[in-house]
Amino acid sequence: RVPRVPRVPRVPRAPCPVRTRTRRDVLRCCAGDGAATRKRVVVVGGTGRVGSATAAALVRLARRRQQVRKEKKSQNGDGYDGNGDGDAMETSSYRWTHVEVVLAGRDAGKAEIARKAWPEELADATFQYCDTNKQDTIDTCLSDAQGVDLVIHAAGPFQQSEDCAVLQAALRNKVPYIDVCDDAEHTKRAREQLGDRAKQLGVPCCVSCGIYPGLSNVMASYMCKRGSPKQIRYAYFTAGSGGVGPTIL
């Protein structure tokens, strides 16, 4: 017989002088005081139609989040939902409520045109020179000194590019990346040449996030997983793109 090991008596815990920590307290502890409430987003091609519209949409989204947070806190006092679980708006997914938009492009005059086209959203947007054919200008936009949280690449046409210059710069500077690429070859090049490196660095990179291809493909994939469709049809209306509708399709 193996002799029993005597049990060590438990020491009673001293009562905690503070209240029980909620999920919000834990998130604040991990993220730091006031962390992630403001995001700095560089939109490469932000002086163009697609880029400026994207930048304006981000500003509107941030304002909606800010309004929802204010309403929720006014209803629940300190932002608690009454169950001790903390405010859902304090989670990392909904934490940011302010966005600082940088319109990156080659022409400051076009940035002014974009501000006039979106006066309510882009009045405070800053301009920074960036040429996708010059790596040093991209690195300057995305350097650590700039404190960039996200880069959105909307400077097409992607069909004419021979490399993934903005994506490469994003990886060098470890900045999360999104593009609105509509070219299969460019997307394939990004995945095959830089996909493994993005995983190794732990940098989130999402390519082809436009409407077509992009969101429409995701919707089709979702429908296929939810059911068993026999046929999927895409119907696009393209206007104001300079007669490139057939190319896009």
Phi, psi and omega per residue, in radians:
R1 nan 2.393 3.075
V2 -1.506 2.181 -3.111
P3 -1.109 2.475 3.121
R4 -1.220 2.448 3.073
V5 -1.442 2.194 -3.124
P6 -1.067 2.405 -3.111
R7 -1.295 2.363 3.097
V8 -1.441 2.183 -3.123
P9 -1.120 2.453 3.126
R10 -1.282 2.440 3.082
V11 -1.642 2.130 -3.121
P12 -1.087 2.398 3.139
R13 -1.300 2.477 3.057
A14 -1.296 2.488 -3.139
P15 -1.081 2.395 -3.130
C16 -1.287 2.259 -3.086
P17 -1.285 -0.244 -3.130
V18 -1.939 2.895 -3.121
R19 -1.240 2.852 3.127
T20 -1.064 2.346 -3.102
R21 -1.298 2.357 3.101
T22 -1.660 3.079 3.121
R23 -1.045 -0.630 3.142
R24 -1.125 -0.683 3.118
D25 -1.098 -0.716 -3.142
V26 -1.124 -0.741 3.138
L27 -1.124 -0.691 3.120
R28 -1.134 -0.660 -3.135
C29 -1.135 -0.717 -3.110
C30 -1.287 -0.677 -3.029
A31 -1.568 -0.393 -3.105
G32 1.674 2.826 -3.088
D33 -1.158 2.160 3.062
G34 1.178 0.280 -3.078
A35 -1.262 2.561 2.973
A36 1.157 0.266 3.084
T37 -1.386 -0.402 3.132
R38 -2.185 2.310 -3.134
K39 -2.033 2.484 3.063
R40 -1.888 2.060 -3.060
V41 -2.084 2.192 3.061
V42 -1.725 2.129 3.103
V43 -1.838 1.794 3.108
V44 -1.303 2.139 -2.977
G45 1.515 0.343 -3.108
G46 -1.202 -0.196 3.101
T47 -1.514 -0.154 3.128
G48 -1.543 -3.102 -3.083
R49 -1.181 -0.858 -3.115
V50 -1.190 -0.787 -3.118
G51 -1.116 -0.778 -3.133
S52 -1.181 -0.651 3.093
A53 -1.140 -0.659 3.096
T54 -1.129 -0.800 3.126
A55 -1.063 -0.746 3.133
A56 -1.113 -0.680 3.132
A57 -1.126 -0.656 3.100
L58 -1.112 -0.727 3.123
V59 -1.113 -0.745 3.123
R60 -1.110 -0.703 3.120
L61 -1.091 -0.757 3.127
A62 -1.092 -0.691 3.139
R63 -1.177 -0.657 3.095
R64 -1.120 -0.726 3.119
R65 -1.096 -0.719 3.138
Q66 -1.106 -0.724 3.132
Q67 -1.152 -0.741 3.119
V68 -1.091 -0.720 3.135
R69 -1.104 -0.750 3.131
K70 -1.086 -0.772 -3.140
E71 -1.119 -0.712 -3.111
K72 -1.171 -0.711 3.140
K73 -1.226 -0.595 3.102
S74 -1.194 -0.527 3.118
Q75 -1.374 -0.647 -3.019
N76 -1.980 0.358 3.098
G77 1.230 -1.842 -3.087
D78 -1.440 0.163 3.112
G79 1.698 0.106 -3.135
Y80 -1.531 2.645 -3.071
D81 -1.614 0.100 3.120
G82 1.615 -0.228 -3.133
N83 -1.840 0.048 3.133
G84 1.377 0.157 -3.106
D85 -1.614 -0.111 3.141
G86 1.544 2.938 -3.106
D87 -1.343 2.227 3.139
A88 -1.080 -0.450 -3.137
M89 -1.274 -0.176 -3.131
E90 -1.533 -0.090 3.121
T91 -1.183 2.801 -3.052
S92 -1.053 -0.515 -3.102
S93 -1.206 -0.464 -3.074
Y94 -2.098 0.311 -3.001
R95 -1.248 -0.711 -3.045
W96 -1.365 2.363 -3.137
T97 -2.262 -0.003 3.099
H98 -2.320 2.477 3.112
V99 -2.326 2.307 3.068
E100 -1.810 1.971 -3.032
V101 -1.709 2.336 3.064
V102 -2.016 2.087 3.093
L103 -1.541 1.838 -3.096
A104 -1.731 2.230 -3.132
G105 -2.967 -2.970 -3.072
R106 -1.734 -0.246 -3.008
D107 -2.253 1.953 3.121
A108 -1.126 -0.509 3.118
G109 -1.101 -0.652 3.109
K110 -1.202 -0.526 3.075
A111 -1.120 -0.680 3.101
E112 -1.153 -0.656 3.076
I113 -1.101 -0.706 3.125
A114 -1.120 -0.686 3.120
R115 -1.119 -0.660 3.121
K116 -1.250 -0.558 3.122
A117 -1.250 -0.535 -3.141
W118 -2.216 1.159 -3.022
P119 -1.121 -0.606 -3.103
E120 -1.316 -0.516 -3.066
E121 -1.704 -0.705 -2.952
L122 -1.909 0.280 -3.130
A123 -1.045 -0.598 -3.099
D124 -1.740 0.073 -3.124
A125 -1.204 2.421 3.134
T126 -1.693 2.772 3.105
F127 -1.938 2.484 3.050
Q128 -2.436 2.335 -3.113
Y129 -1.184 2.329 3.122
C130 -2.712 2.226 3.091
D131 -2.108 2.056 -3.077
T132 -1.146 -0.206 3.076
N133 -1.582 -0.048 3.138
K134 -2.178 1.826 -3.051
Q135 -1.019 -0.635 -3.075
D136 -1.121 -0.582 3.121
T137 -1.236 -0.584 3.094
I138 -1.207 -0.762 3.129
D139 -1.071 -0.636 3.116
T140 -1.088 -0.697 3.140
C141 -1.180 -0.577 -3.001
L142 -1.862 0.152 -3.075
S143 -1.158 2.836 -3.141
D144 -1.021 -0.571 -3.108
A145 -1.100 -0.449 -3.122
Q146 -1.412 -0.385 -3.137
G147 1.111 0.822 -3.077
V148 -1.442 2.317 3.116
D149 -1.676 -0.414 -3.095
L150 -2.805 2.482 3.002
V151 -2.092 2.294 3.096
I152 -1.979 2.109 -3.102
H153 -1.678 1.892 -3.135
A154 -2.204 0.389 -3.113
A155 -1.685 1.481 3.089
G156 -1.498 -3.028 -0.003
P157 -1.398 2.427 -3.111
F158 -1.297 -0.369 -3.131
Q159 -1.107 -0.427 -3.066
Q160 -1.654 -0.062 -3.112
S161 -1.540 2.474 -3.121
E162 -1.798 -0.136 3.102
D163 -2.524 -3.126 3.141
C164 -1.951 1.129 -2.990
A165 -1.052 -0.778 -3.095
V166 -1.217 -0.699 3.098
L167 -1.112 -0.727 3.107
Q168 -1.071 -0.734 3.116
A169 -1.150 -0.663 3.120
A170 -1.080 -0.717 3.123
L171 -1.203 -0.701 3.119
R172 -1.064 -0.652 -3.098
N173 -1.711 0.027 3.106
K174 0.984 0.880 3.107
V175 -1.975 2.215 3.077
P176 -0.929 2.530 -2.935
Y177 -2.301 2.445 3.014
I178 -2.403 2.478 2.995
D179 -2.359 2.914 3.141
V180 -1.966 0.591 -3.083
C181 -0.987 2.397 3.093
D182 -2.125 0.414 -3.118
D183 -2.075 2.185 -3.080
A184 -1.113 -0.677 -3.108
E185 -1.165 -0.713 3.123
H186 -1.122 -0.750 3.123
T187 -1.113 -0.753 3.118
K188 -1.091 -0.738 3.127
R189 -1.085 -0.739 -3.141
A190 -1.097 -0.759 -3.097
R191 -1.202 -0.826 -3.031
E192 -1.318 -0.639 -3.062
Q193 -1.580 -0.511 -3.020
L194 -2.164 -0.061 -3.105
G195 -1.073 -0.831 -3.126
D196 -1.134 -0.668 3.139
R197 -1.153 -0.676 3.106
A198 -1.085 -0.702 3.113
K199 -1.145 -0.741 -3.141
Q200 -1.090 -0.693 -3.130
L201 -1.412 -0.280 -3.102
G202 1.254 0.556 -3.137
V203 -1.781 2.042 3.113
P204 -1.133 2.246 3.125
C205 -2.371 2.123 3.133
C206 -2.096 2.078 -3.125
V207 -1.867 2.758 3.128
S208 0.983 0.961 -3.107
C209 -1.783 0.450 3.081
G210 -1.470 -2.774 3.121
I211 -1.451 -0.791 3.111
Y212 -2.511 2.058 -0.180
P213 -1.316 2.893 -3.113
G214 2.475 -1.906 -3.079
L215 -1.041 -0.692 -3.141
S216 -1.107 -0.659 3.112
N217 -1.179 -0.690 3.118
V218 -1.114 -0.714 3.117
M219 -1.101 -0.734 3.122
A220 -1.115 -0.747 3.119
S221 -1.092 -0.697 3.128
Y222 -1.097 -0.759 3.140
M223 -1.129 -0.651 3.128
C224 -1.148 -0.646 3.140
K225 -1.281 -0.552 -3.104
R226 -1.432 -0.383 -3.107
G227 -2.627 -2.762 -3.141
S228 -2.305 1.226 -3.128
P229 -1.183 2.504 3.125
K230 -1.518 -0.458 -3.099
Q231 -2.688 2.482 3.091
I232 -2.160 2.233 3.125
R233 -2.052 2.387 3.067
Y234 -1.835 2.330 3.088
A235 -2.242 1.984 -3.091
Y236 -2.021 2.484 3.004
F237 -2.013 2.005 -3.085
T238 -1.968 2.162 -3.138
A239 -2.376 2.523 3.054
G240 1.277 0.389 -3.125
S241 -1.894 0.339 3.046
G242 1.241 0.523 3.083
G243 1.322 0.400 -3.122
V244 -1.727 0.284 3.135
G245 -0.935 -0.915 3.127
P246 -1.005 -0.641 3.117
T247 -1.125 -0.762 -3.135
I248 -1.087 -0.770 -3.108
L249 -1.262 nan nan
